[in-house]
Amino acid sequence: MNRLLLIVVFSLWNTLATAAINVVASTSSMGMLTRTVGGEWVKVTELALPDRDIHTLQVRPSMLQALRQAQLVVSIGAELEQGWLSPAIEGAANAKILPNTLGYFEAAAQVSLIDSKGTADRSEGDVHPLGNPHVQLDPVRMADIALALAERLAKLDPAHSTTFRSNALAFKTAVNNQLPHWQQLAATSQGVMLYHKDASYLLARFNIPLLATVEPLAGIPPTARHLMTLIQQFKGKKGVILHTVYQANAGIAQLATQLGWQHIALPLEPANNSTQQAYFSLIEKWLTATTK
């Protein structure tokens, strides 16, 4: 009997020691970062498809199911997902992943943010008072987020803390090694017009001028008057219009035609279940497009 008990206890201990942390990531960039840092010791489920507007997702039953089983939620944060992630977490009724607990991690809370407003003024459009939340296109901030995520994973799984920290440092080193190449790609850019300020961190990191936004205010579609103002302001100048795959406003093509500029649709996120290399390729794709 004692021998059987020892076998059962050892088997249980071995199962717990090798169990992966069940992580739910709000987006594929957060999923990529979690897998990069956590390695084999995390099991990651991503909630948002990379071609969707992260501001306006709808809560689905599959989200609730994933969140009920989660030990950690990794979100971009700064209220970017609050319209759907907060209700989904509440609906999942999993106390382990509530905000302000060990099981809830916000990437944006780990780094400094640009465009911080302090208070929400809806006359300025769909603003984020805490600052621009779209940190995922800044690889340097993502590297710092990786270090913070390693510490969070280490608290959840102390036995593998060394692995988490080593993986995060390796990601930061890989980013630093790529920076000269990325800076060279961006060096000839004349400036970029964005539809929405969702690539502002990328432009700021690589000193690429943000010429204007097609939106007159955040979250507000462009009017004919605003488009005419942009045409008058930038006619005869050089630049490119970059927008996401879900920003299909007809004004973009009209504006590009009038200015004689290219307009290029790009994903904000890497593919689902992607690797560090896929993320680096995404950064390269954006930087290459800035010089068109």
Secondary structure as a PSIPRED ss2 file (coil, helix, strand):
# PSIPRED VFORMAT (PSIPRED V4.0)

   1 M C   1.000  0.000  0.000
   2 N H   0.000  1.000  0.000
   3 R H   0.000  1.000  0.000
   4 L H   0.000  1.000  0.000
   5 L H   0.000  1.000  0.000
   6 L H   0.000  1.000  0.000
   7 I H   0.000  1.000  0.000
   8 V H   0.000  1.000  0.000
   9 V H   0.000  1.000  0.000
  10 F H   0.000  1.000  0.000
  11 S H   0.000  1.000  0.000
  12 L H   0.000  1.000  0.000
  13 W H   0.000  1.000  0.000
  14 N H   0.000  1.000  0.000
  15 T H   0.000  1.000  0.000
  16 L H   0.000  1.000  0.000
  17 A H   0.000  1.000  0.000
  18 T H   0.000  1.000  0.000
  19 A C   1.000  0.000  0.000
  20 A C   1.000  0.000  0.000
  21 I E   0.000  0.000  1.000
  22 N E   0.000  0.000  1.000
  23 V E   0.000  0.000  1.000
  24 V E   0.000  0.000  1.000
  25 A E   0.000  0.000  1.000
  26 S C   1.000  0.000  0.000
  27 T C   1.000  0.000  0.000
  28 S H   0.000  1.000  0.000
  29 S H   0.000  1.000  0.000
  30 M H   0.000  1.000  0.000
  31 G H   0.000  1.000  0.000
  32 M H   0.000  1.000  0.000
  33 L H   0.000  1.000  0.000
  34 T H   0.000  1.000  0.000
  35 R H   0.000  1.000  0.000
  36 T H   0.000  1.000  0.000
  37 V H   0.000  1.000  0.000
  38 G H   0.000  1.000  0.000
  39 G H   0.000  1.000  0.000
  40 E H   0.000  1.000  0.000
  41 W H   0.000  1.000  0.000
  42 V E   0.000  0.000  1.000
  43 K E   0.000  0.000  1.000
  44 V E   0.000  0.000  1.000
  45 T E   0.000  0.000  1.000
  46 E E   0.000  0.000  1.000
  47 L C   1.000  0.000  0.000
  48 A C   1.000  0.000  0.000
  49 L C   1.000  0.000  0.000
  50 P C   1.000  0.000  0.000
  51 D C   1.000  0.000  0.000
  52 R C   1.000  0.000  0.000
  53 D C   1.000  0.000  0.000
  54 I C   1.000  0.000  0.000
  55 H C   1.000  0.000  0.000
  56 T C   1.000  0.000  0.000
  57 L C   1.000  0.000  0.000
  58 Q C   1.000  0.000  0.000
  59 V C   1.000  0.000  0.000
  60 R C   1.000  0.000  0.000
  61 P H   0.000  1.000  0.000
  62 S H   0.000  1.000  0.000
  63 M H   0.000  1.000  0.000
  64 L H   0.000  1.000  0.000
  65 Q H   0.000  1.000  0.000
  66 A H   0.000  1.000  0.000
  67 L H   0.000  1.000  0.000
  68 R H   0.000  1.000  0.000
  69 Q C   1.000  0.000  0.000
  70 A C   1.000  0.000  0.000
  71 Q C   1.000  0.000  0.000
  72 L E   0.000  0.000  1.000
  73 V E   0.000  0.000  1.000
  74 V E   0.000  0.000  1.000
  75 S E   0.000  0.000  1.000
  76 I C   1.000  0.000  0.000
  77 G C   1.000  0.000  0.000
  78 A C   1.000  0.000  0.000
  79 E C   1.000  0.000  0.000
  80 L C   1.000  0.000  0.000
  81 E C   1.000  0.000  0.000
  82 Q C   1.000  0.000  0.000
  83 G C   1.000  0.000  0.000
  84 W C   1.000  0.000  0.000
  85 L H   0.000  1.000  0.000
  86 S H   0.000  1.000  0.000
  87 P H   0.000  1.000  0.000
  88 A H   0.000  1.000  0.000
  89 I H   0.000  1.000  0.000
  90 E H   0.000  1.000  0.000
  91 G H   0.000  1.000  0.000
  92 A H   0.000  1.000  0.000
  93 A C   1.000  0.000  0.000
  94 N C   1.000  0.000  0.000
  95 A H   0.000  1.000  0.000
  96 K H   0.000  1.000  0.000
  97 I H   0.000  1.000  0.000
  98 L C   1.000  0.000  0.000
  99 P C   1.000  0.000  0.000
 100 N C   1.000  0.000  0.000
 101 T C   1.000  0.000  0.000
 102 L C   1.000  0.000  0.000
 103 G C   1.000  0.000  0.000
 104 Y E   0.000  0.000  1.000
 105 F E   0.000  0.000  1.000
 106 E E   0.000  0.000  1.000
 107 A H   0.000  1.000  0.000
 108 A H   0.000  1.000  0.000
 109 A H   0.000  1.000  0.000
 110 Q H   0.000  1.000  0.000
 111 V C   1.000  0.000  0.000
 112 S C   1.000  0.000  0.000
 113 L C   1.000  0.000  0.000
 114 I C   1.000  0.000  0.000
 115 D C   1.000  0.000  0.000
 116 S C   1.000  0.000  0.000
 117 K C   1.000  0.000  0.000
 118 G C   1.000  0.000  0.000
 119 T C   1.000  0.000  0.000
 120 A C   1.000  0.000  0.000
 121 D C   1.000  0.000  0.000
 122 R H   0.000  1.000  0.000
 123 S H   0.000  1.000  0.000
 124 E H   0.000  1.000  0.000
 125 G E   0.000  0.000  1.000
 126 D C   1.000  0.000  0.000
 127 V C   1.000  0.000  0.000
 128 H C   1.000  0.000  0.000
 129 P C   1.000  0.000  0.000
 130 L C   1.000  0.000  0.000
 131 G C   1.000  0.000  0.000
 132 N C   1.000  0.000  0.000
 133 P C   1.000  0.000  0.000
 134 H C   1.000  0.000  0.000
 135 V H   0.000  1.000  0.000
 136 Q H   0.000  1.000  0.000
 137 L H   0.000  1.000  0.000
 138 D C   1.000  0.000  0.000
 139 P H   0.000  1.000  0.000
 140 V H   0.000  1.000  0.000
 141 R H   0.000  1.000  0.000
 142 M H   0.000  1.000  0.000
 143 A H   0.000  1.000  0.000
 144 D H   0.000  1.000  0.000
 145 I H   0.000  1.000  0.000
 146 A H   0.000  1.000  0.000
 147 L H   0.000  1.000  0.000
 148 A H   0.000  1.000  0.000
 149 L H   0.000  1.000  0.000
 150 A H   0.000  1.000  0.000
 151 E H   0.000  1.000  0.000
 152 R H   0.000  1.000  0.000
 153 L H   0.000  1.000  0.000
 154 A H   0.000  1.000  0.000
 155 K H   0.000  1.000  0.000
 156 L H   0.000  1.000  0.000
 157 D C   1.000  0.000  0.000
 158 P H   0.000  1.000  0.000
 159 A H   0.000  1.000  0.000
 160 H H   0.000  1.000  0.000
 161 S H   0.000  1.000  0.000
 162 T H   0.000  1.000  0.000
 163 T H   0.000  1.000  0.000
 164 F H   0.000  1.000  0.000
 165 R H   0.000  1.000  0.000
 166 S H   0.000  1.000  0.000
 167 N H   0.000  1.000  0.000
 168 A H   0.000  1.000  0.000
 169 L H   0.000  1.000  0.000
 170 A H   0.000  1.000  0.000
 171 F H   0.000  1.000  0.000
 172 K H   0.000  1.000  0.000
 173 T H   0.000  1.000  0.000
 174 A H   0.000  1.000  0.000
 175 V H   0.000  1.000  0.000
 176 N H   0.000  1.000  0.000
 177 N H   0.000  1.000  0.000
 178 Q H   0.000  1.000  0.000
 179 L H   0.000  1.000  0.000
 180 P H   0.000  1.000  0.000
 181 H H   0.000  1.000  0.000
 182 W H   0.000  1.000  0.000
 183 Q H   0.000  1.000  0.000
 184 Q H   0.000  1.000  0.000
 185 L H   0.000  1.000  0.000
 186 A H   0.000  1.000  0.000
 187 A C   1.000  0.000  0.000
 188 T C   1.000  0.000  0.000
 189 S C   1.000  0.000  0.000
 190 Q C   1.000  0.000  0.000
 191 G C   1.000  0.000  0.000
 192 V E   0.000  0.000  1.000
 193 M E   0.000  0.000  1.000
 194 L E   0.000  0.000  1.000
 195 Y C   1.000  0.000  0.000
 196 H C   1.000  0.000  0.000
 197 K C   1.000  0.000  0.000
 198 D C   1.000  0.000  0.000
 199 A C   1.000  0.000  0.000
 200 S H   0.000  1.000  0.000
 201 Y H   0.000  1.000  0.000
 202 L H   0.000  1.000  0.000
 203 L H   0.000  1.000  0.000
 204 A H   0.000  1.000  0.000
 205 R H   0.000  1.000  0.000
 206 F C   1.000  0.000  0.000
 207 N C   1.000  0.000  0.000
 208 I C   1.000  0.000  0.000
 209 P C   1.000  0.000  0.000
 210 L E   0.000  0.000  1.000
 211 L E   0.000  0.000  1.000
 212 A E   0.000  0.000  1.000
 213 T E   0.000  0.000  1.000
 214 V C   1.000  0.000  0.000
 215 E C   1.000  0.000  0.000
 216 P C   1.000  0.000  0.000
 217 L E   0.000  0.000  1.000
 218 A E   0.000  0.000  1.000
 219 G C   1.000  0.000  0.000
 220 I E   0.000  0.000  1.000
 221 P C   1.000  0.000  0.000
 222 P C   1.000  0.000  0.000
 223 T C   1.000  0.000  0.000
 224 A H   0.000  1.000  0.000
 225 R H   0.000  1.000  0.000
 226 H H   0.000  1.000  0.000
 227 L H   0.000  1.000  0.000
 228 M H   0.000  1.000  0.000
 229 T H   0.000  1.000  0.000
 230 L H   0.000  1.000  0.000
 231 I H   0.000  1.000  0.000
 232 Q H   0.000  1.000  0.000
 233 Q H   0.000  1.000  0.000
 234 F H   0.000  1.000  0.000
 235 K C   1.000  0.000  0.000
 236 G C   1.000  0.000  0.000
 237 K C   1.000  0.000  0.000
 238 K C   1.000  0.000  0.000
 239 G C   1.000  0.000  0.000
 240 V E   0.000  0.000  1.000
 241 I E   0.000  0.000  1.000
 242 L E   0.000  0.000  1.000
 243 H E   0.000  0.000  1.000
 244 T E   0.000  0.000  1.000
 245 V C   1.000  0.000  0.000
 246 Y C   1.000  0.000  0.000
 247 Q C   1.000  0.000  0.000
 248 A C   1.000  0.000  0.000
 249 N C   1.000  0.000  0.000
 250 A H   0.000  1.000  0.000
 251 G H   0.000  1.000  0.000
 252 I H   0.000  1.000  0.000
 253 A H   0.000  1.000  0.000
 254 Q H   0.000  1.000  0.000
 255 L H   0.000  1.000  0.000
 256 A H   0.000  1.000  0.000
 257 T H   0.000  1.000  0.000
 258 Q H   0.000  1.000  0.000
 259 L H   0.000  1.000  0.000
 260 G C   1.000  0.000  0.000
 261 W C   1.000  0.000  0.000
 262 Q C   1.000  0.000  0.000
 263 H E   0.000  0.000  1.000
 264 I E   0.000  0.000  1.000
 265 A E   0.000  0.000  1.000
 266 L E   0.000  0.000  1.000
 267 P C   1.000  0.000  0.000
 268 L C   1.000  0.000  0.000
 269 E C   1.000  0.000  0.000
 270 P C   1.000  0.000  0.000
 271 A C   1.000  0.000  0.000
 272 N C   1.000  0.000  0.000
 273 N C   1.000  0.000  0.000
 274 S C   1.000  0.000  0.000
 275 T C   1.000  0.000  0.000
 276 Q H   0.000  1.000  0.000
 277 Q H   0.000  1.000  0.000
 278 A H   0.000  1.000  0.000
 279 Y H   0.000  1.000  0.000
 280 F H   0.000  1.000  0.000
 281 S H   0.000  1.000  0.000
 282 L H   0.000  1.000  0.000
 283 I H   0.000  1.000  0.000
 284 E H   0.000  1.000  0.000
 285 K H   0.000  1.000  0.000
 286 W H   0.000  1.000  0.000
 287 L H   0.000  1.000  0.000
 288 T H   0.000  1.000  0.000
 289 A H   0.000  1.000  0.000
 290 T C   1.000  0.000  0.000
 291 T C   1.000  0.000  0.000
 292 K C   1.000  0.000  0.000
